[in-house]
């Protein structure tokens, strides 16, 4: 039976959730399995059960909220946030509390809206401080492949979080965005008569505020608006710990205004730049001295910086009215909003940290990524990169866009939209390299707008905005579409030319990571977290890999190598699992994925075994866990210790499109040989092993003499050279823009069915980067640990300015690999690709120049969700002397 107490938060099927789930249809047998489990666990003596043969259920929503601080001494290790998970079984939806030890499943996107899983253990928790209140707690989960029936949307408005006293959920991936029904989209405008005789001015307030308790009404215009600031802490009891700054002005000058706590959800979205406000019953306080200051569009405007207007629900309760623009009278003397728009041709002459506004046509937008605010903390900044052009230069604006509390805009930036960014800051370093690429980054007061949001904005009257619109009318949409790119790895800003400059804000000892710690760094990443780390090592091997089908194989490997019922709880174990001890090596499931994929199919493994049998007899058995669809295949794969560093097939030499899809045939020994290998061998008369003993080189690989001596004696060998579909920049397809935007945004907190107009996979969209990539092996300076990383040459022939090749020209090895890839793409269009060698003499010479030398490698690492982590080589610094660090 259901508990009749209205306060129950964990009913087996609360009324509002039962209504929402009805559309999904009944589960088999017509009964709710979740409801039966709920009753079973509440009746258990231990308040815990492990359901027998649990059916798959669908995750409808994953929602985050601030945890409550436990009593000391446990406070230090306690999580900062808790998660509620809404499950659906087809007949009912149930909100459940996620056991904190499973938080990592959410933080690494194993557990996300739309996923299918089995509930293998759960418990029931009573809240001892409330009567008749309890809820289900998820203790153990298993992943399930495939898709179930689409669940109905969860109930609206959302009830408060299950555990603790918090009343509202937070956005899932950052704290700056409004989230939930409490955030009012638009407050109605007030029909009020403004009695000018009763008003005071900002200038008068500044002179008289100390002698007054109550203040006359203010009539002001909003000139600047900050992003939201969330200042909640587990030990604080505030229900709405939000704050937002505005800069408001009247005829006497400009002053800061602060919106506090529960007024933020009510008013923040309605207080736009340009809005006219009538303020009554407000407070005046001394200004916070360390807050950021926007740059006013009118440099002559007086700023009152000593005090600020404070708007709160009490002390006193503020009264706010929005005056419609058509009712604003000229005699009120309110200033107009002014901007500081610049063109791209003007940007090169501007100093560092200069404030400006820009408008442009978006040609590239990157995936949404996150950066940790504090080391080991759970709070993140959310950001993405974009390029925009305005016709005044062949160079684009390069824009670093942090979330500005405008999620509806941030998540819908796509190529071919008109983008306006205000209060941007110039980032450049003239002391290092005057020609280095300049970019713009958002400030605390930045606002961003895209097509569909421009109507009524004050900047539409600006001359440079009008000039831009006139330019767009002269452009061919088809020509601009050819240059558009979305998503993928974006290696910007490049590390500086000098490693000491890279370390200028840190001590070298704290910047450098031991190469053996790289696995831990990777394991600690959260979903879409991007991090840049520096390790010392020796460049020991390079292998070129065709990228033509790597993305497709990457997604396929995941299906083959993961058990359909793999425990979600166990998926948080260490990824540092490829420890080599002599010739006997065991690779755990995740490392097998990196080692074999994405570019190596089981057939290719046997092919390499045939090619390499003359070179080595050392074999490693690699256990693989297969799903039920793959159980007919071999449960283990034999690979050779030297496999990654010798020839793959002549297809890798040419990367020809007609050989991207290999059909494997059996040779007389029963080993798989690809059609493309047969073709190239017949055509070129190539030997099985086109390698010379003197150089350790093949047509697509090179290894140092040192590597040949130590590779079978490593204590630990980390394989992180896999290229995933999400790593590849794609040509933008406007017809499928919604699908592409969904792919490169973060997973939604609440399940959103995929675009129904298409069943296209992300791999089907054309790559905007090169024909292949390089696997680079870095050996630790103690010769006991090694790591494989990827170098992805990025070159877009339709838009040579997209990936800024000149930024790595001082890095000999990486620039050689980039230039060869760029030449490959040009040769492809000319039909001369067969003349291109992916591992050119220039690359080999640059690699041999580093042979045996200690270098510092800058690695870009990013967690793409589940077990997918990309690790890209971004820069190589040569260590000439112990105290001198120079670029290669």
N, C-alpha and C positions, 0 to 999 in steps of 0.2 A: 504493500500500500504506500501511497505517497503521503508524506508528512503534510498535514493541513496548515502548518504554521506558515504564514505569508513570508516570513523573513528568511526561509530556507533558500540558500543560494545554490545548493547542489542537487536539486530535484532531478529525478531520473529523466524527466522531460518537462521542464517548466512550461507553463501554458503558452508564453510568447514564443518559445523555441519550438514547441510542438506544432503550432500553427505554421511557423516558417518552414518546417521540415515536411509538411504534408505533401507539398508539391513534388517531392522527390519519389513518392510512391512507397509502399510498404516493403520491408525486408522479406526474405523468404519465410513463408509461414505466417506473415502478417503481423508478427510480434516484433517489438523492439529488443534487439539483443542488448543494447546499451542499458535499457531499463532493467532487464533481467540481471545483468551484472551489478547494477546499482543496488538492487534489492539483495542480491547474494552477498555483496561485500559488507553491507550494513548489518546483515544478520550473522556475519562470521564472528567467531569468538576473538580472533586476532584483528578484526577489521581489515583483513587483507586476503585477497584471493588471487589465484593464477588460473584464469579461465581455460577450460579444456577446449581445444580446437577453435580458437577464436576466429571469427570471420574477418575479412578485411573491412576496415572503416576508412572514411575519407576525412582528412583534416579540412575543416571549413575556415577556421581562423586561428591565428597565433597572435596573441596580444600581450603587450609588455606593460608593466607598471612598477612603480618604485617599491622596493622591499621595505620592511620595517627592521630597524636595527635590533639584533638580539642583545640580551644582557651580556656584559663583559664576563669572561675574556674572549668569547666567541665572536665578537664583533669584527675583529680584523679579518677573519677568513670568510665572513658571511657574504653572499652575493648582494650586489647593489640593486638588482632588479629581479622580479618574479615574472613568470609567464603563465597565462591561461590558454588552454588549447580547446577549441570547439571541435568535437567529432560528430560525424553523421553516419548512421547505419542504414539510411534509406527510409526509416520510419520515424526517427527521432534524432534530435541534436542535443548534445550534452557538453556543457562547459566543464572542463577538468583543469585542475591545478597540476602543473608539471613539477615533479620533484626537482629541487634545485641542482642535484648532482647531474641531471640531464640537461641543464641549461645549454651546455655546449652543442647539443643537437640543433637548437635554434640558432645559436651564435654562428654556426658553420653551415647553416641552411640544409642540414639533413632533414630536419622537421620543419615543414613549411606548408602554407595553405595550398591545397590541391593534392598533397601527397597522400599515398595509400599506405596503411600500416595495420599491424595486428597488435592489439593490447594484450600482452602476455602476463602482466601483473599490475594490479592496482590496489589501492587502499582507500579507506575512508577517514577523513580528518574532521573532527569536531572542533569548533572554535569554543574554547572554554570560557571566553569572556562574553559570549552571546548565547541566548536561549535557543535551543532547537535549530542550530545552524551548523551545517557541515557540507562537505563537497568531496567529490572523487579526486584522488591523487594518482597520476600516472607514474608508475614505478619502473616498468620495463616495456619496451616497444620493439617491434620488428618491422623492417621495411617490406613492402609488397610491390611487385612490379605491376605494370598495366594501369589502366584507367577504369574507374568505376562510374556509376551514373552521376551526372553533375549534381552536386548538392544545392539545395536552396540557400539563398542568402540568409545569414544569421539575423536574428530579431533586431529590430530598430524601435526605439533607441536602445543602445546596448546597456545592459545592467551593469552595476559597479563590479570591480574586480572581486574575485572569490575570497582571497585571503587578505587579512589586515583591514585597515580603515580607509584606504584610498578610495576615492569616489570615481576616478577617471583613469582611462588608459592613456599611455603615451604612444607616439609613433614608434614603429618597430625598430627603425634603424638609426634614428637620430633624435635629438630633443628639441630642435629648433622649429620643426614644422607643426602647424595646428593639426590635430587629429581627433576625430570623433564628432558626435552630434552637438556637443556643447559649444562648438565654435560657430557663432552666428555668421552666416555668409554676408548678410547686408542688413544693417539697421535701417528702419524707415526714416526718411528725412522729416525734420520737424517743421510744422507750420506755426512758427512763432513770430511774434512782433518784437523786433529788437529795439529797445528803448536806449538810444545812443546816450542820453543824458545820464544814465545809471552806470555806464561802462567805465572801466579804468583801462589804462594802457600798461604795456610791459615796462616802459620807462618809469612810470609812476610807481609801479610795484617795486622796482629795484630800489627806489629811494625811500619808500615808506613801509616796507614789509615788516621790519622789526618792531614797529610801533602799533601794529594792527593784529587783531585776532581773526576777524572776518574781513573778507575782501569783496570788492565789487565785481560784477561779472566781467569776463574777458571775451573779446571777439577776435579770433586769430585764424590764420590760414596755416595749414600744415605744409612745410617746405621740404622736410626730410623725415624719413621713417626708418627705424632700425629693424633688424631681424629680432625675433623673439629670443629672450634669454630665459632658460629654465634653470632655477637654482635649488631644486628639490634635493634633499639629502635624506637617507634612511632615518636619521635621528630627528629630523624635523617633522612637525605635525601639520604643516600647512597643506591644505587640500589643493590649492592652485598656485604653486610657487612660480609664477611667471612675471616677467617684467619686459616692457618695451619702451624705448626712448623715441621721442619725436622732437623735431625742431619746429617751433611755431613762431609766427611773426605777425606783427601789426605795423602800423605806420611809424612806430617809435624804434623798432628793432626786432631782434630774434632772441628766443630763450628756449631752453630745453624743457620738455614736458615728459613726465614719466607715468605710464599706465601700469598699475599694480594688480597682481593676483587675479581675482575672479573677474575684474573688469576687462582683462585681456581677451578671454573667450567671447565676451559680449561685444567688444568694440574694436578689437585690433583689425579685423578684416575690413571694417567700414571706414576707418581713419586712413584714407589714401592721401598720397601727395596731391596737394591742391584743394583738399577738403577744407571748408570753412566751419569752424566750431564756435559755439557759444558755451562757455564754461561758467558754471556757478557752483558755489560751495566746494572750493578746492583748497589745497594747502600749499604753502610755500616753504621750501626747505633749502638748506645750503647745498650747493652742487657737489656731486661726487667728483673728486678731482681727477680720477684716473680713467674716466670714460672717454671713448673715442669722439672725435669732433668731425662732422662732415664739412666739406668745403662749400660755402654758399655760392650760388650762381651769381649773386650780386656782391662783388667784393667791397662795395661801399656800405653794405648794411651793417649796422651796429649790432654787436653781440653782447648780451647780458649773461656773463659766464659765472657769476658768483652765486646765483640762486636758480632753482628750477621749480616748475609747477608739478605738484604731486596729486595724482588722481587715484582715489581708493574708494572702497565701498563703505568706509567709516573713517571717522576722525578727520574731516567730516565726510558724510556720504555725498559723493560728487554727483552733480547733475550735468549731463552732457547733452547738447542738442546739435545736430548736423543741419546747417543751413543750405538749402538747395542753391546751386550756382546761379540760377536765374533770379533768385531773390537778393543776391549780393549787390549792394549799391556802391557806385564809384566814390560817393562822399565818405564812405567808411574808411577809405585810405588803406585798404589791405593790399600788400605787395603781391605782384604776380610771381608765379614760380619761374625762375630763370635757370638755365642749364649751361653747361660748359662742353658742348659737343665738339669733338675733333674729328678730322678725317684721317684715314690711314696714312696719307702722305705727310701729315703734320706730326704723327706719332714719333718718328725717328729723332726729332729735335727736342722732345720733352724730357725733363730730368726724372730721375728715380723718385717714386712716391708722389708724382704729380697726380692730381685728381682730375678726372674728366668723365664725360659721357660719350657713348658711341652708339651708332646704328649701323647695321650691316645685314647682308644676305648670308645666311648660314650655309656653308659648304661642307662642314664636318662637325659632328658632335660625337663625343666619346661616351663610353659607358659610365654609369654612375659608380663611383668608388668612394671609399671611406678612409679617413685618417684618424688615428687614435689621438685624443686630446692630451692624455697623460699616459706615460708608460705604465702598463699593467692595469690601466683603468678600463671601465666598461662604456665610456662615453666617446662618441666619434663625431668628427666633422664629415659631412656629406658633400661631395663635389663632383664636377665633371669638366672636361675640356671642350672647347668649341672654337671653330674658325669662322670668321665672317668677313666678307669683302664689301667694299663700298664704291669701287670703280676709280678711286683716286690713286691707286698703287697696284702693282702686280703682287704685292705681299698682302696676306690677310691680317686682320686682327687676330691674335692668339689670346684666347680668353680662358682664364681659370675661374670657373663659376662655382662658388660655394652656395649651399642652400640658403635662400634668403627668406625663409618662411612663406614661400609661394609654391607649394608643392604642385598645384595644378599647372603652373607655368614650367617649373623645373623639369617635371617628368614628361613634358610634351615638346621640348626643344628638339627640332629635327631639321635636317637640311631643307633648304628652299623656303624657310620661314624668315620673316623680317624680325630681327632681334634688336632690342634696345636694352642697353645696360647703363645704369646711372651710378655715379659715385665710384667709378673704377679707379684703381691705383696703378701707376706705371711701375713695372719691375724691370730693372736693367742694372748692369754693372759695368760702367765705363772703365773702371780701373783695371779690369782683367782683359777685356776684349771689346773694343768699341763697336765691332761689327757683330757681336753676339746678339742672338735673337731677343727682341723685346717682347714682353707680353703684359697683359693687363689682368689684375686680380680683383675680385670683389672686396669691398670694405663692409664694415658693420652696417652701413647705411645704404648699401646698394639695393637697387630694385631691378628686376628683369621683366621684360614684356616680349611676347611673341605675337604673331599674326592672330587676330581674334581678340586681343587685349588692348589694342592701341586706341580704340574709339574713346574719345573724351579725355585722353591723357593730355596734360598741359604741353608736353614736348611736341605735339603735332603742329604747333604754331612756330616751332624753331626753324630758322632759315636753312640750316644744314640738313635737317630732317626732310624738309621739302625738296632740297637739292637731291638727296638720296632717292626719294620717290621718283623724281624725274629721271634719274639715271636708270632705275629699274625698268622704266617704260621703254628704254632703248635696247634692252637686253633680250636675247633669245632664251626662252625657258629651256629649250632642248639643249643648247650649248652649255648652260649652267648646270643642268642635271648631270651631264657627263662628268663633272668634277666632284660630285657629291659623294661623301663617304660617311659611314656611321659605325661606331663601336670599335672594339678591338683594343689591343695593347697600344698605348701612346707614350713613347719614351721621352716625355717632356716635363719639366725642363731638364736638359742634359746636365750631368755633373760638370762642375767647373774644370778648367784645364789643369789645375794644380790641386793635388790631394790635400795639401796644407790648407788651401782655401776651402775645400770640402769640409775640413775639420774645424773651421774657424770658430764655430759655436760650441764645439766639444773638444775634449782632450782626445788625442789620437787613441789612447789606450781604451777609452770608452766607446769610440766609434768602431774600431776594429772588432770583429767577431771571430772567434776561433772557427775554423771551417767545420769542426765537429759539432758546433752549436747551431749550424744552419738548419738542421732538421728540427731542433727545438723551436727556432724562430718561425719556421714554417708551420709547425704544429700549433703554435700559439696564435696564429692569425685568425681573425674573425671574417665572416662573409664579406667579400668585396673590400677587405682592408688591403690597402697598398702600403708597402714599406720598402725602404731602400737601405741595404746593409752593405758593409765593406768587409771583405775577407782577404787574407793573404794566401797566396798559392803560387803554383807553377802551371803555366799553360802546357798541357801534356798531349792532347790529342784534339783533332778537329775532324768533324764528319759532316758532309753536306747531305741534306735530306730533302727530297722533293716534297713540296707542300701541297701538291695538286690534290691529293686525297687524304692528307693527314688529318684534317678536321673531321672528315666523315668517319675515318677509322678510330679517332679518339672517342667519338660518341659510341661507336660499336663495341670497342674494347670494354667499356664500362658494363655493357649488358652481359657480355660473355663471362666476365671475371668476378661478378658479384652474385652471391647466392640470393635468390629472391626473398629469402627469409633471414637475411643477415641481421644480426641484432644491432639495433640502433645504439643501444647502450655501449656495445663493444666497439662501435666505430669511432669512439673518442680516444682509442689507445694510441700510443706513440707511432708516428709515421717514420721514425728513425729506425727502420726495421730491416735494412739491407746490410747486415754485418757479415763481412767476408772473413772467414778464418781459414787461412791456407787455401786448399782447393775445394773444401766442402762448404757450400753456401746455401743457406735457406733464406728465401725472400718471402716475406709475408704478402698477403693479398694486394695491399695498396702499392707496394713497391713493384710487384709483378706488373701492375697496370702501367706504371711509369716505364718499366724496363722494356716491356714488349710493345707498348703503344706509344703514340697512335699510329706510327708509320710501319709497324711490322705485324703482318698477319701470321697465323700458324704455318701457312704454306711457305712464307718467306723464311721462317725459322729453319725449316728443313732445307730450304734452298741454301741458306748460309752454312748449314752444317756440311753440305756437300762441298761447297766452295772452300771451306776452311779446314777440312779434314787433313789436308796436307800440311797445315801450319801448326795445328795444336790438337792434342788428344785429351785436353782437360775439359771435362764436361760438368755442367751443374744441373741438377734436377730442380725444377721450379714448380712447386705445388701450386695448383690453381683451383679455386672454388668456382664451380660452374652453376648456372641457373638451370632450371628444368628443361628449357628449350635447347640447351647446349650439352646435355648429359651424354649425347651420343658421341661427342668428340672425345679426344684424349683428355684425361684429367691431369696430365702433366706435360710439360713441354721441355725438350732438351735444348739448351742453348750453350754456346761456347763462351769461355771467359773473354776471348778476344773479339767476339762478335761485333760490338759497336764500332770498331775502328778499322775494319776492312771493307771490301767492296760489298755493296748491297745488290745492285744489278745495274746494268748499263742504262737502264731507265733513269736512274738517279743522275747520270751524267747529262742526259738531255732534257728530262722533264717534259717530254712531248705530250701534248694533250691527248693524242690518239692512244697513248699507252698509260693514261692515268688510271683506268679501270682494268686491273689485271685479272685474266681468267687463268686459273692455275690448272695445269695438266700434270699427269703423272709420268715420270721418266721410267726407264726400264728397271730401275732399282726401287720404284715405288715412291720416289721422293718428288715433292711438288716443285715444279718449275714453271715460271710464268711465261705467257706468250711473249711478253715484251722482252724478257731475257733471251728467249730463243731468237727473236727477231734481231736483236742487237748483236748477239753472238754470231749469227749467220752473216749479218751485214758487215760487221767490222772484223770478223775473224778474231775475236777477242779470246784471250786465254781465260781459264777458270779464275785465276787470281792475277789480275793485271796490276801487280805490285812489285816494286823492286826492293830487295833486301837492304840496299844502301840507304834509301830515304824513308822507308816505312810508309810509302805513299801509294795510294791508288788514285783512280780518276776522281773519287769523291771523298777521300779520307787521308789524314796524315797523323802519324803518332811519333812522339819523340823516343829516342833510345832509352831514356830514363823510364818512360811509361812501360815500355816493353819489359823492363827488368822488374818493376814493382807491382804491376797491375794484378798479379795473381797472389800477392802477399799482403794485401790491404787488410787492415782491421775493420774498416767500415767504408762502404761505397754507396753514396746517395745518388739516386737517379731522378733528376728533376728537369729533364730536357723535353718533356712532353709538350706539344702544342695542342691546345684545345680549340674547339670551334669559337668560343668566346674570345680567344686571343687574336683572331684574324679580323682586321678591318674589312668591312663589306661595302660594296657599291650600294648606294641608296636606291631603293625602289619605292617610288611614291605610292604605287598601288597598294603596297603592303606596309605602309609606314606604321600603322598601328601595331602590327606584329613585330616589326623591328624595334620600335620604341619599347614595347613590352619586354623584348629580349634583353635590351641593354639598360633598362631600369632595374631597380632592386625588386626582389620578390615582394608581392603585396602582402599585407597583414591578413586581409580577408580574401578568400578565393575569388579569382576573376577568371571566368572561362576564356579560353584563347579565342582569338579572332575567328569567327565562324566562316568568313568568306574564303578562307584558304587553309589548306593543310600543308603548306610549304614548311620545310625544315630549314633551320638557319644555315645549314651547309649548302643549301641550294642557291643561296645568294652569292653572287660573284665576289671573289676576293679582290680587295683593292691593293694588296701588298704584292710582294714578289712571288717568284715561282717556287721558292724553297726557303729553308732556314738552315742554320748550322748548329750542330751539337758540339759544345766545347767542354772538354774535360779539364777540370782544375784539380791538380794534386796538391794536397796540403804540404806545407813547407817541412813537415817532419816525415813526409813520405809514407804515412800510415793511413791517411783518409783521403778520399777523392769524392768529387761531386760532378755530375753531368748537368750542365745548364744549357739553355738555348740562347742563340743570338738570332733575332728576327730582323732581317734587312727590310726596311720599309721604304718603298718607292712607288709613287702613283704617277704614271706617265701623263695622265690627264691633268694632274695638278702637281707640278714639281715642287711647289712650295709647301705641300702638306706636311711632309715629314722632315724637312730641314736637314738634308744630308750634310750641309757644310758644318753643322755643329759637331761632327765627329771627325773632321778632316785631320785634326792633330793626333788622332788615335790610329796609328798605322794599320794594325791588324783589323780592327773593326771597320775602318774606312775602306780597306781593300775588299772586305766581304760585302759591304754595302754597295760599293761601286760595281763589283762584278755582277751582283744581283740586278742592279739598275741596267747594266748593259744587257743582261739576259732578257729583260723585259723589252728593251728596245729591239733586240735581235729577233724576238718572237714576232713582233709586228712586221719585220722585214723578211721573215722566212729563213733566217740564217742561224737559228738556235743550235743546229747541229755543230756549229763551229765553236760553241761556247763551252768552256770547261768550268764547272761550278767551283772546283778547287784549283784556282789558277796558280801560276808560278809566283805571282805577287803575294798571294795569301800564304803560300808555303814559305816563301822567303821571310815574310813578316813573322810567321810562327816560329821559324827556325832562329830568328833573331832573338826570340824570347826563350829559346830552349834552355831549360835548367835555371833560368833566372827567376828570382822572387818578384812577384808583382802584386799589386792590390787590385782586386776585382770588385767593381760596384755592381750589385745585383738588385734588380727590381723584382720584388715578389708580390703576388696578389692572389688572394683566396677567391676562387670563382664559385664556391659552393660545393657541398658534399666533400668528396676527396680530391677535388680538382684545384691544384695550386700551380700557377705558372711562375717560373723562375727564369728571368731574362738577364743576360749579361749586357750591362749598359755602358761600362767604361773600364779601361785597363790603365793603371798607373804603374810605371816602372820604378822600382826602388833602386836608385843608383848607389846611394850610401845609406847607412843606418839613419842619418839625420836629414837626408835629402830625398824628397819624393817628387818625381817628375812624371808627366804623362808619357805614354808610349809614343 
